[in-house]
Amino acid sequence: MYDLIIIGAGPTGINIAVEAQKAGVKYIVIEKGVLANSIYNFPANMTFFSTSKNLEIADIPFISHSDKPTRREALEYYRRIVESYELNIHYYEEVKGITQDGATYEVKSSKGNYKAKNIAVTTGFYDTPRLLGVPGEQLPKVKHYYDEVHPYVGQKVLIIGAANSACDVALECWQKGAAEVTMVIRSHEIYPKVKYWIKPNIENRIKEGAIKAHFETEVISITENQVTLKNARKEWTIENDFVLAMTGYMPDYQLLRRLMVPINDSDDSKPYFNPETLETTQRGIYVAGVINAGMHTSKLFIENTRDHGKRIIDHIRSKKEKAAK
């Protein structure tokens, strides 16, 4: 029997595990993939928008070669934390669901069952892209994740979106030799909160025609060789080799419900939770990290959720102390 089962070994899950270990709270972390699985699946040459100082957790310095660390440096950093604290993490073990018996929860996974009084769900959202919902989206040419530019050299690439990732991808494809880079943007402008060192670059490339941009436009269908676009005035097709749908991600709500996390469907699908303790209205079930923002996935990041681990562990300790009296 554990005091706490942590679902997800991303930065938030790691942080909760460190706090649990410091506090003498018996825990286990269950991760369906690798350590920091979402970051591992980021583009190979990705650089964080945040500084290494703002990404530090577990009282361990994050040393990087420049102010903004790379994906590779981040993975090394999280490996160092796990090794330093000898954290109890089970990798490649997928959680299927939770059952409850009184005050005890049983987590059922692909490799076994575990019991605990408390569960912390830290599953993030990177595994679940926001789909377009258009014919042809299932074609191999449509990508919801971007790894590296090499496959798109000499190709006609359509990029959907206008936030940081879409602008970054468009610029890299243009710089590295894509035959044609076209952006489809639902709004009338590039997203205003695009990082200050990216926004003027993408706007200038669009202005000079190096990157084509169709504003107030949507993709309505995709075929092997074409994409059909539509705005308020017309519908037309363009030749196309690849579609990179940089439309963002969302929490896996089917999984959250299997994990007994109560969801407020009328408030941007945020979980119901106490903002001080992060315990949900389902007693003993906690939510932490970026999933706490629901569909507002641009509001919570590693740097502004670093206190989640301590808040959860402090509350679990206080409950144990009250029960012992």
Secondary structure as a PSIPRED ss2 file (coil, helix, strand):
# PSIPRED VFORMAT (PSIPRED V4.0)

   1 M C   1.000  0.000  0.000
   2 Y E   0.000  0.000  1.000
   3 D E   0.000  0.000  1.000
   4 L E   0.000  0.000  1.000
   5 I E   0.000  0.000  1.000
   6 I E   0.000  0.000  1.000
   7 I E   0.000  0.000  1.000
   8 G C   1.000  0.000  0.000
   9 A C   1.000  0.000  0.000
  10 G C   1.000  0.000  0.000
  11 P H   0.000  1.000  0.000
  12 T H   0.000  1.000  0.000
  13 G H   0.000  1.000  0.000
  14 I H   0.000  1.000  0.000
  15 N H   0.000  1.000  0.000
  16 I H   0.000  1.000  0.000
  17 A H   0.000  1.000  0.000
  18 V H   0.000  1.000  0.000
  19 E H   0.000  1.000  0.000
  20 A H   0.000  1.000  0.000
  21 Q H   0.000  1.000  0.000
  22 K H   0.000  1.000  0.000
  23 A H   0.000  1.000  0.000
  24 G C   1.000  0.000  0.000
  25 V C   1.000  0.000  0.000
  26 K C   1.000  0.000  0.000
  27 Y E   0.000  0.000  1.000
  28 I E   0.000  0.000  1.000
  29 V E   0.000  0.000  1.000
  30 I E   0.000  0.000  1.000
  31 E C   1.000  0.000  0.000
  32 K C   1.000  0.000  0.000
  33 G C   1.000  0.000  0.000
  34 V C   1.000  0.000  0.000
  35 L C   1.000  0.000  0.000
  36 A C   1.000  0.000  0.000
  37 N H   0.000  1.000  0.000
  38 S H   0.000  1.000  0.000
  39 I H   0.000  1.000  0.000
  40 Y H   0.000  1.000  0.000
  41 N C   1.000  0.000  0.000
  42 F C   1.000  0.000  0.000
  43 P C   1.000  0.000  0.000
  44 A C   1.000  0.000  0.000
  45 N C   1.000  0.000  0.000
  46 M C   1.000  0.000  0.000
  47 T E   0.000  0.000  1.000
  48 F C   1.000  0.000  0.000
  49 F C   1.000  0.000  0.000
  50 S C   1.000  0.000  0.000
  51 T C   1.000  0.000  0.000
  52 S H   0.000  1.000  0.000
  53 K H   0.000  1.000  0.000
  54 N H   0.000  1.000  0.000
  55 L H   0.000  1.000  0.000
  56 E C   1.000  0.000  0.000
  57 I C   1.000  0.000  0.000
  58 A C   1.000  0.000  0.000
  59 D C   1.000  0.000  0.000
  60 I C   1.000  0.000  0.000
  61 P C   1.000  0.000  0.000
  62 F C   1.000  0.000  0.000
  63 I C   1.000  0.000  0.000
  64 S C   1.000  0.000  0.000
  65 H C   1.000  0.000  0.000
  66 S C   1.000  0.000  0.000
  67 D C   1.000  0.000  0.000
  68 K C   1.000  0.000  0.000
  69 P C   1.000  0.000  0.000
  70 T E   0.000  0.000  1.000
  71 R H   0.000  1.000  0.000
  72 R H   0.000  1.000  0.000
  73 E H   0.000  1.000  0.000
  74 A H   0.000  1.000  0.000
  75 L H   0.000  1.000  0.000
  76 E H   0.000  1.000  0.000
  77 Y H   0.000  1.000  0.000
  78 Y H   0.000  1.000  0.000
  79 R H   0.000  1.000  0.000
  80 R H   0.000  1.000  0.000
  81 I H   0.000  1.000  0.000
  82 V H   0.000  1.000  0.000
  83 E H   0.000  1.000  0.000
  84 S H   0.000  1.000  0.000
  85 Y H   0.000  1.000  0.000
  86 E C   1.000  0.000  0.000
  87 L C   1.000  0.000  0.000
  88 N C   1.000  0.000  0.000
  89 I E   0.000  0.000  1.000
  90 H E   0.000  0.000  1.000
  91 Y C   1.000  0.000  0.000
  92 Y C   1.000  0.000  0.000
  93 E C   1.000  0.000  0.000
  94 E C   1.000  0.000  0.000
  95 V E   0.000  0.000  1.000
  96 K E   0.000  0.000  1.000
  97 G E   0.000  0.000  1.000
  98 I E   0.000  0.000  1.000
  99 T E   0.000  0.000  1.000
 100 Q E   0.000  0.000  1.000
 101 D E   0.000  0.000  1.000
 102 G C   1.000  0.000  0.000
 103 A C   1.000  0.000  0.000
 104 T E   0.000  0.000  1.000
 105 Y E   0.000  0.000  1.000
 106 E E   0.000  0.000  1.000
 107 V E   0.000  0.000  1.000
 108 K E   0.000  0.000  1.000
 109 S E   0.000  0.000  1.000
 110 S C   1.000  0.000  0.000
 111 K C   1.000  0.000  0.000
 112 G C   1.000  0.000  0.000
 113 N E   0.000  0.000  1.000
 114 Y E   0.000  0.000  1.000
 115 K E   0.000  0.000  1.000
 116 A E   0.000  0.000  1.000
 117 K E   0.000  0.000  1.000
 118 N E   0.000  0.000  1.000
 119 I E   0.000  0.000  1.000
 120 A E   0.000  0.000  1.000
 121 V E   0.000  0.000  1.000
 122 T C   1.000  0.000  0.000
 123 T C   1.000  0.000  0.000
 124 G C   1.000  0.000  0.000
 125 F C   1.000  0.000  0.000
 126 Y C   1.000  0.000  0.000
 127 D C   1.000  0.000  0.000
 128 T C   1.000  0.000  0.000
 129 P E   0.000  0.000  1.000
 130 R C   1.000  0.000  0.000
 131 L C   1.000  0.000  0.000
 132 L C   1.000  0.000  0.000
 133 G C   1.000  0.000  0.000
 134 V C   1.000  0.000  0.000
 135 P C   1.000  0.000  0.000
 136 G C   1.000  0.000  0.000
 137 E C   1.000  0.000  0.000
 138 Q C   1.000  0.000  0.000
 139 L C   1.000  0.000  0.000
 140 P C   1.000  0.000  0.000
 141 K C   1.000  0.000  0.000
 142 V E   0.000  0.000  1.000
 143 K E   0.000  0.000  1.000
 144 H C   1.000  0.000  0.000
 145 Y C   1.000  0.000  0.000
 146 Y C   1.000  0.000  0.000
 147 D C   1.000  0.000  0.000
 148 E C   1.000  0.000  0.000
 149 V C   1.000  0.000  0.000
 150 H H   0.000  1.000  0.000
 151 P H   0.000  1.000  0.000
 152 Y H   0.000  1.000  0.000
 153 V C   1.000  0.000  0.000
 154 G C   1.000  0.000  0.000
 155 Q C   1.000  0.000  0.000
 156 K E   0.000  0.000  1.000
 157 V E   0.000  0.000  1.000
 158 L E   0.000  0.000  1.000
 159 I E   0.000  0.000  1.000
 160 I E   0.000  0.000  1.000
 161 G C   1.000  0.000  0.000
 162 A C   1.000  0.000  0.000
 163 A C   1.000  0.000  0.000
 164 N H   0.000  1.000  0.000
 165 S H   0.000  1.000  0.000
 166 A H   0.000  1.000  0.000
 167 C H   0.000  1.000  0.000
 168 D H   0.000  1.000  0.000
 169 V H   0.000  1.000  0.000
 170 A H   0.000  1.000  0.000
 171 L H   0.000  1.000  0.000
 172 E H   0.000  1.000  0.000
 173 C H   0.000  1.000  0.000
 174 W H   0.000  1.000  0.000
 175 Q H   0.000  1.000  0.000
 176 K C   1.000  0.000  0.000
 177 G C   1.000  0.000  0.000
 178 A C   1.000  0.000  0.000
 179 A C   1.000  0.000  0.000
 180 E E   0.000  0.000  1.000
 181 V E   0.000  0.000  1.000
 182 T E   0.000  0.000  1.000
 183 M E   0.000  0.000  1.000
 184 V E   0.000  0.000  1.000
 185 I E   0.000  0.000  1.000
 186 R C   1.000  0.000  0.000
 187 S C   1.000  0.000  0.000
 188 H C   1.000  0.000  0.000
 189 E C   1.000  0.000  0.000
 190 I C   1.000  0.000  0.000
 191 Y C   1.000  0.000  0.000
 192 P C   1.000  0.000  0.000
 193 K C   1.000  0.000  0.000
 194 V C   1.000  0.000  0.000
 195 K C   1.000  0.000  0.000
 196 Y C   1.000  0.000  0.000
 197 W C   1.000  0.000  0.000
 198 I C   1.000  0.000  0.000
 199 K H   0.000  1.000  0.000
 200 P H   0.000  1.000  0.000
 201 N H   0.000  1.000  0.000
 202 I H   0.000  1.000  0.000
 203 E H   0.000  1.000  0.000
 204 N H   0.000  1.000  0.000
 205 R H   0.000  1.000  0.000
 206 I H   0.000  1.000  0.000
 207 K H   0.000  1.000  0.000
 208 E H   0.000  1.000  0.000
 209 G C   1.000  0.000  0.000
 210 A C   1.000  0.000  0.000
 211 I C   1.000  0.000  0.000
 212 K E   0.000  0.000  1.000
 213 A E   0.000  0.000  1.000
 214 H E   0.000  0.000  1.000
 215 F E   0.000  0.000  1.000
 216 E C   1.000  0.000  0.000
 217 T C   1.000  0.000  0.000
 218 E E   0.000  0.000  1.000
 219 V E   0.000  0.000  1.000
 220 I E   0.000  0.000  1.000
 221 S E   0.000  0.000  1.000
 222 I E   0.000  0.000  1.000
 223 T C   1.000  0.000  0.000
 224 E C   1.000  0.000  0.000
 225 N C   1.000  0.000  0.000
 226 Q E   0.000  0.000  1.000
 227 V E   0.000  0.000  1.000
 228 T E   0.000  0.000  1.000
 229 L E   0.000  0.000  1.000
 230 K E   0.000  0.000  1.000
 231 N C   1.000  0.000  0.000
 232 A C   1.000  0.000  0.000
 233 R C   1.000  0.000  0.000
 234 K C   1.000  0.000  0.000
 235 E E   0.000  0.000  1.000
 236 W E   0.000  0.000  1.000
 237 T E   0.000  0.000  1.000
 238 I E   0.000  0.000  1.000
 239 E E   0.000  0.000  1.000
 240 N C   1.000  0.000  0.000
 241 D C   1.000  0.000  0.000
 242 F E   0.000  0.000  1.000
 243 V E   0.000  0.000  1.000
 244 L E   0.000  0.000  1.000
 245 A E   0.000  0.000  1.000
 246 M C   1.000  0.000  0.000
 247 T C   1.000  0.000  0.000
 248 G C   1.000  0.000  0.000
 249 Y E   0.000  0.000  1.000
 250 M C   1.000  0.000  0.000
 251 P C   1.000  0.000  0.000
 252 D C   1.000  0.000  0.000
 253 Y H   0.000  1.000  0.000
 254 Q H   0.000  1.000  0.000
 255 L H   0.000  1.000  0.000
 256 L H   0.000  1.000  0.000
 257 R H   0.000  1.000  0.000
 258 R H   0.000  1.000  0.000
 259 L C   1.000  0.000  0.000
 260 M C   1.000  0.000  0.000
 261 V C   1.000  0.000  0.000
 262 P C   1.000  0.000  0.000
 263 I E   0.000  0.000  1.000
 264 N E   0.000  0.000  1.000
 265 D C   1.000  0.000  0.000
 266 S C   1.000  0.000  0.000
 267 D C   1.000  0.000  0.000
 268 D C   1.000  0.000  0.000
 269 S C   1.000  0.000  0.000
 270 K E   0.000  0.000  1.000
 271 P E   0.000  0.000  1.000
 272 Y C   1.000  0.000  0.000
 273 F E   0.000  0.000  1.000
 274 N C   1.000  0.000  0.000
 275 P C   1.000  0.000  0.000
 276 E C   1.000  0.000  0.000
 277 T C   1.000  0.000  0.000
 278 L C   1.000  0.000  0.000
 279 E E   0.000  0.000  1.000
 280 T E   0.000  0.000  1.000
 281 T C   1.000  0.000  0.000
 282 Q C   1.000  0.000  0.000
 283 R C   1.000  0.000  0.000
 284 G C   1.000  0.000  0.000
 285 I E   0.000  0.000  1.000
 286 Y E   0.000  0.000  1.000
 287 V E   0.000  0.000  1.000
 288 A C   1.000  0.000  0.000
 289 G H   0.000  1.000  0.000
 290 V H   0.000  1.000  0.000
 291 I H   0.000  1.000  0.000
 292 N H   0.000  1.000  0.000
 293 A H   0.000  1.000  0.000
 294 G C   1.000  0.000  0.000
 295 M C   1.000  0.000  0.000
 296 H C   1.000  0.000  0.000
 297 T C   1.000  0.000  0.000
 298 S C   1.000  0.000  0.000
 299 K C   1.000  0.000  0.000
 300 L C   1.000  0.000  0.000
 301 F C   1.000  0.000  0.000
 302 I C   1.000  0.000  0.000
 303 E C   1.000  0.000  0.000
 304 N C   1.000  0.000  0.000
 305 T C   1.000  0.000  0.000
 306 R C   1.000  0.000  0.000
 307 D C   1.000  0.000  0.000
 308 H H   0.000  1.000  0.000
 309 G H   0.000  1.000  0.000
 310 K H   0.000  1.000  0.000
 311 R H   0.000  1.000  0.000
 312 I H   0.000  1.000  0.000
 313 I H   0.000  1.000  0.000
 314 D H   0.000  1.000  0.000
 315 H H   0.000  1.000  0.000
 316 I H   0.000  1.000  0.000
 317 R H   0.000  1.000  0.000
 318 S H   0.000  1.000  0.000
 319 K H   0.000  1.000  0.000
 320 K H   0.000  1.000  0.000
 321 E H   0.000  1.000  0.000
 322 K H   0.000  1.000  0.000
 323 A H   0.000  1.000  0.000
 324 A H   0.000  1.000  0.000
 325 K C   1.000  0.000  0.000
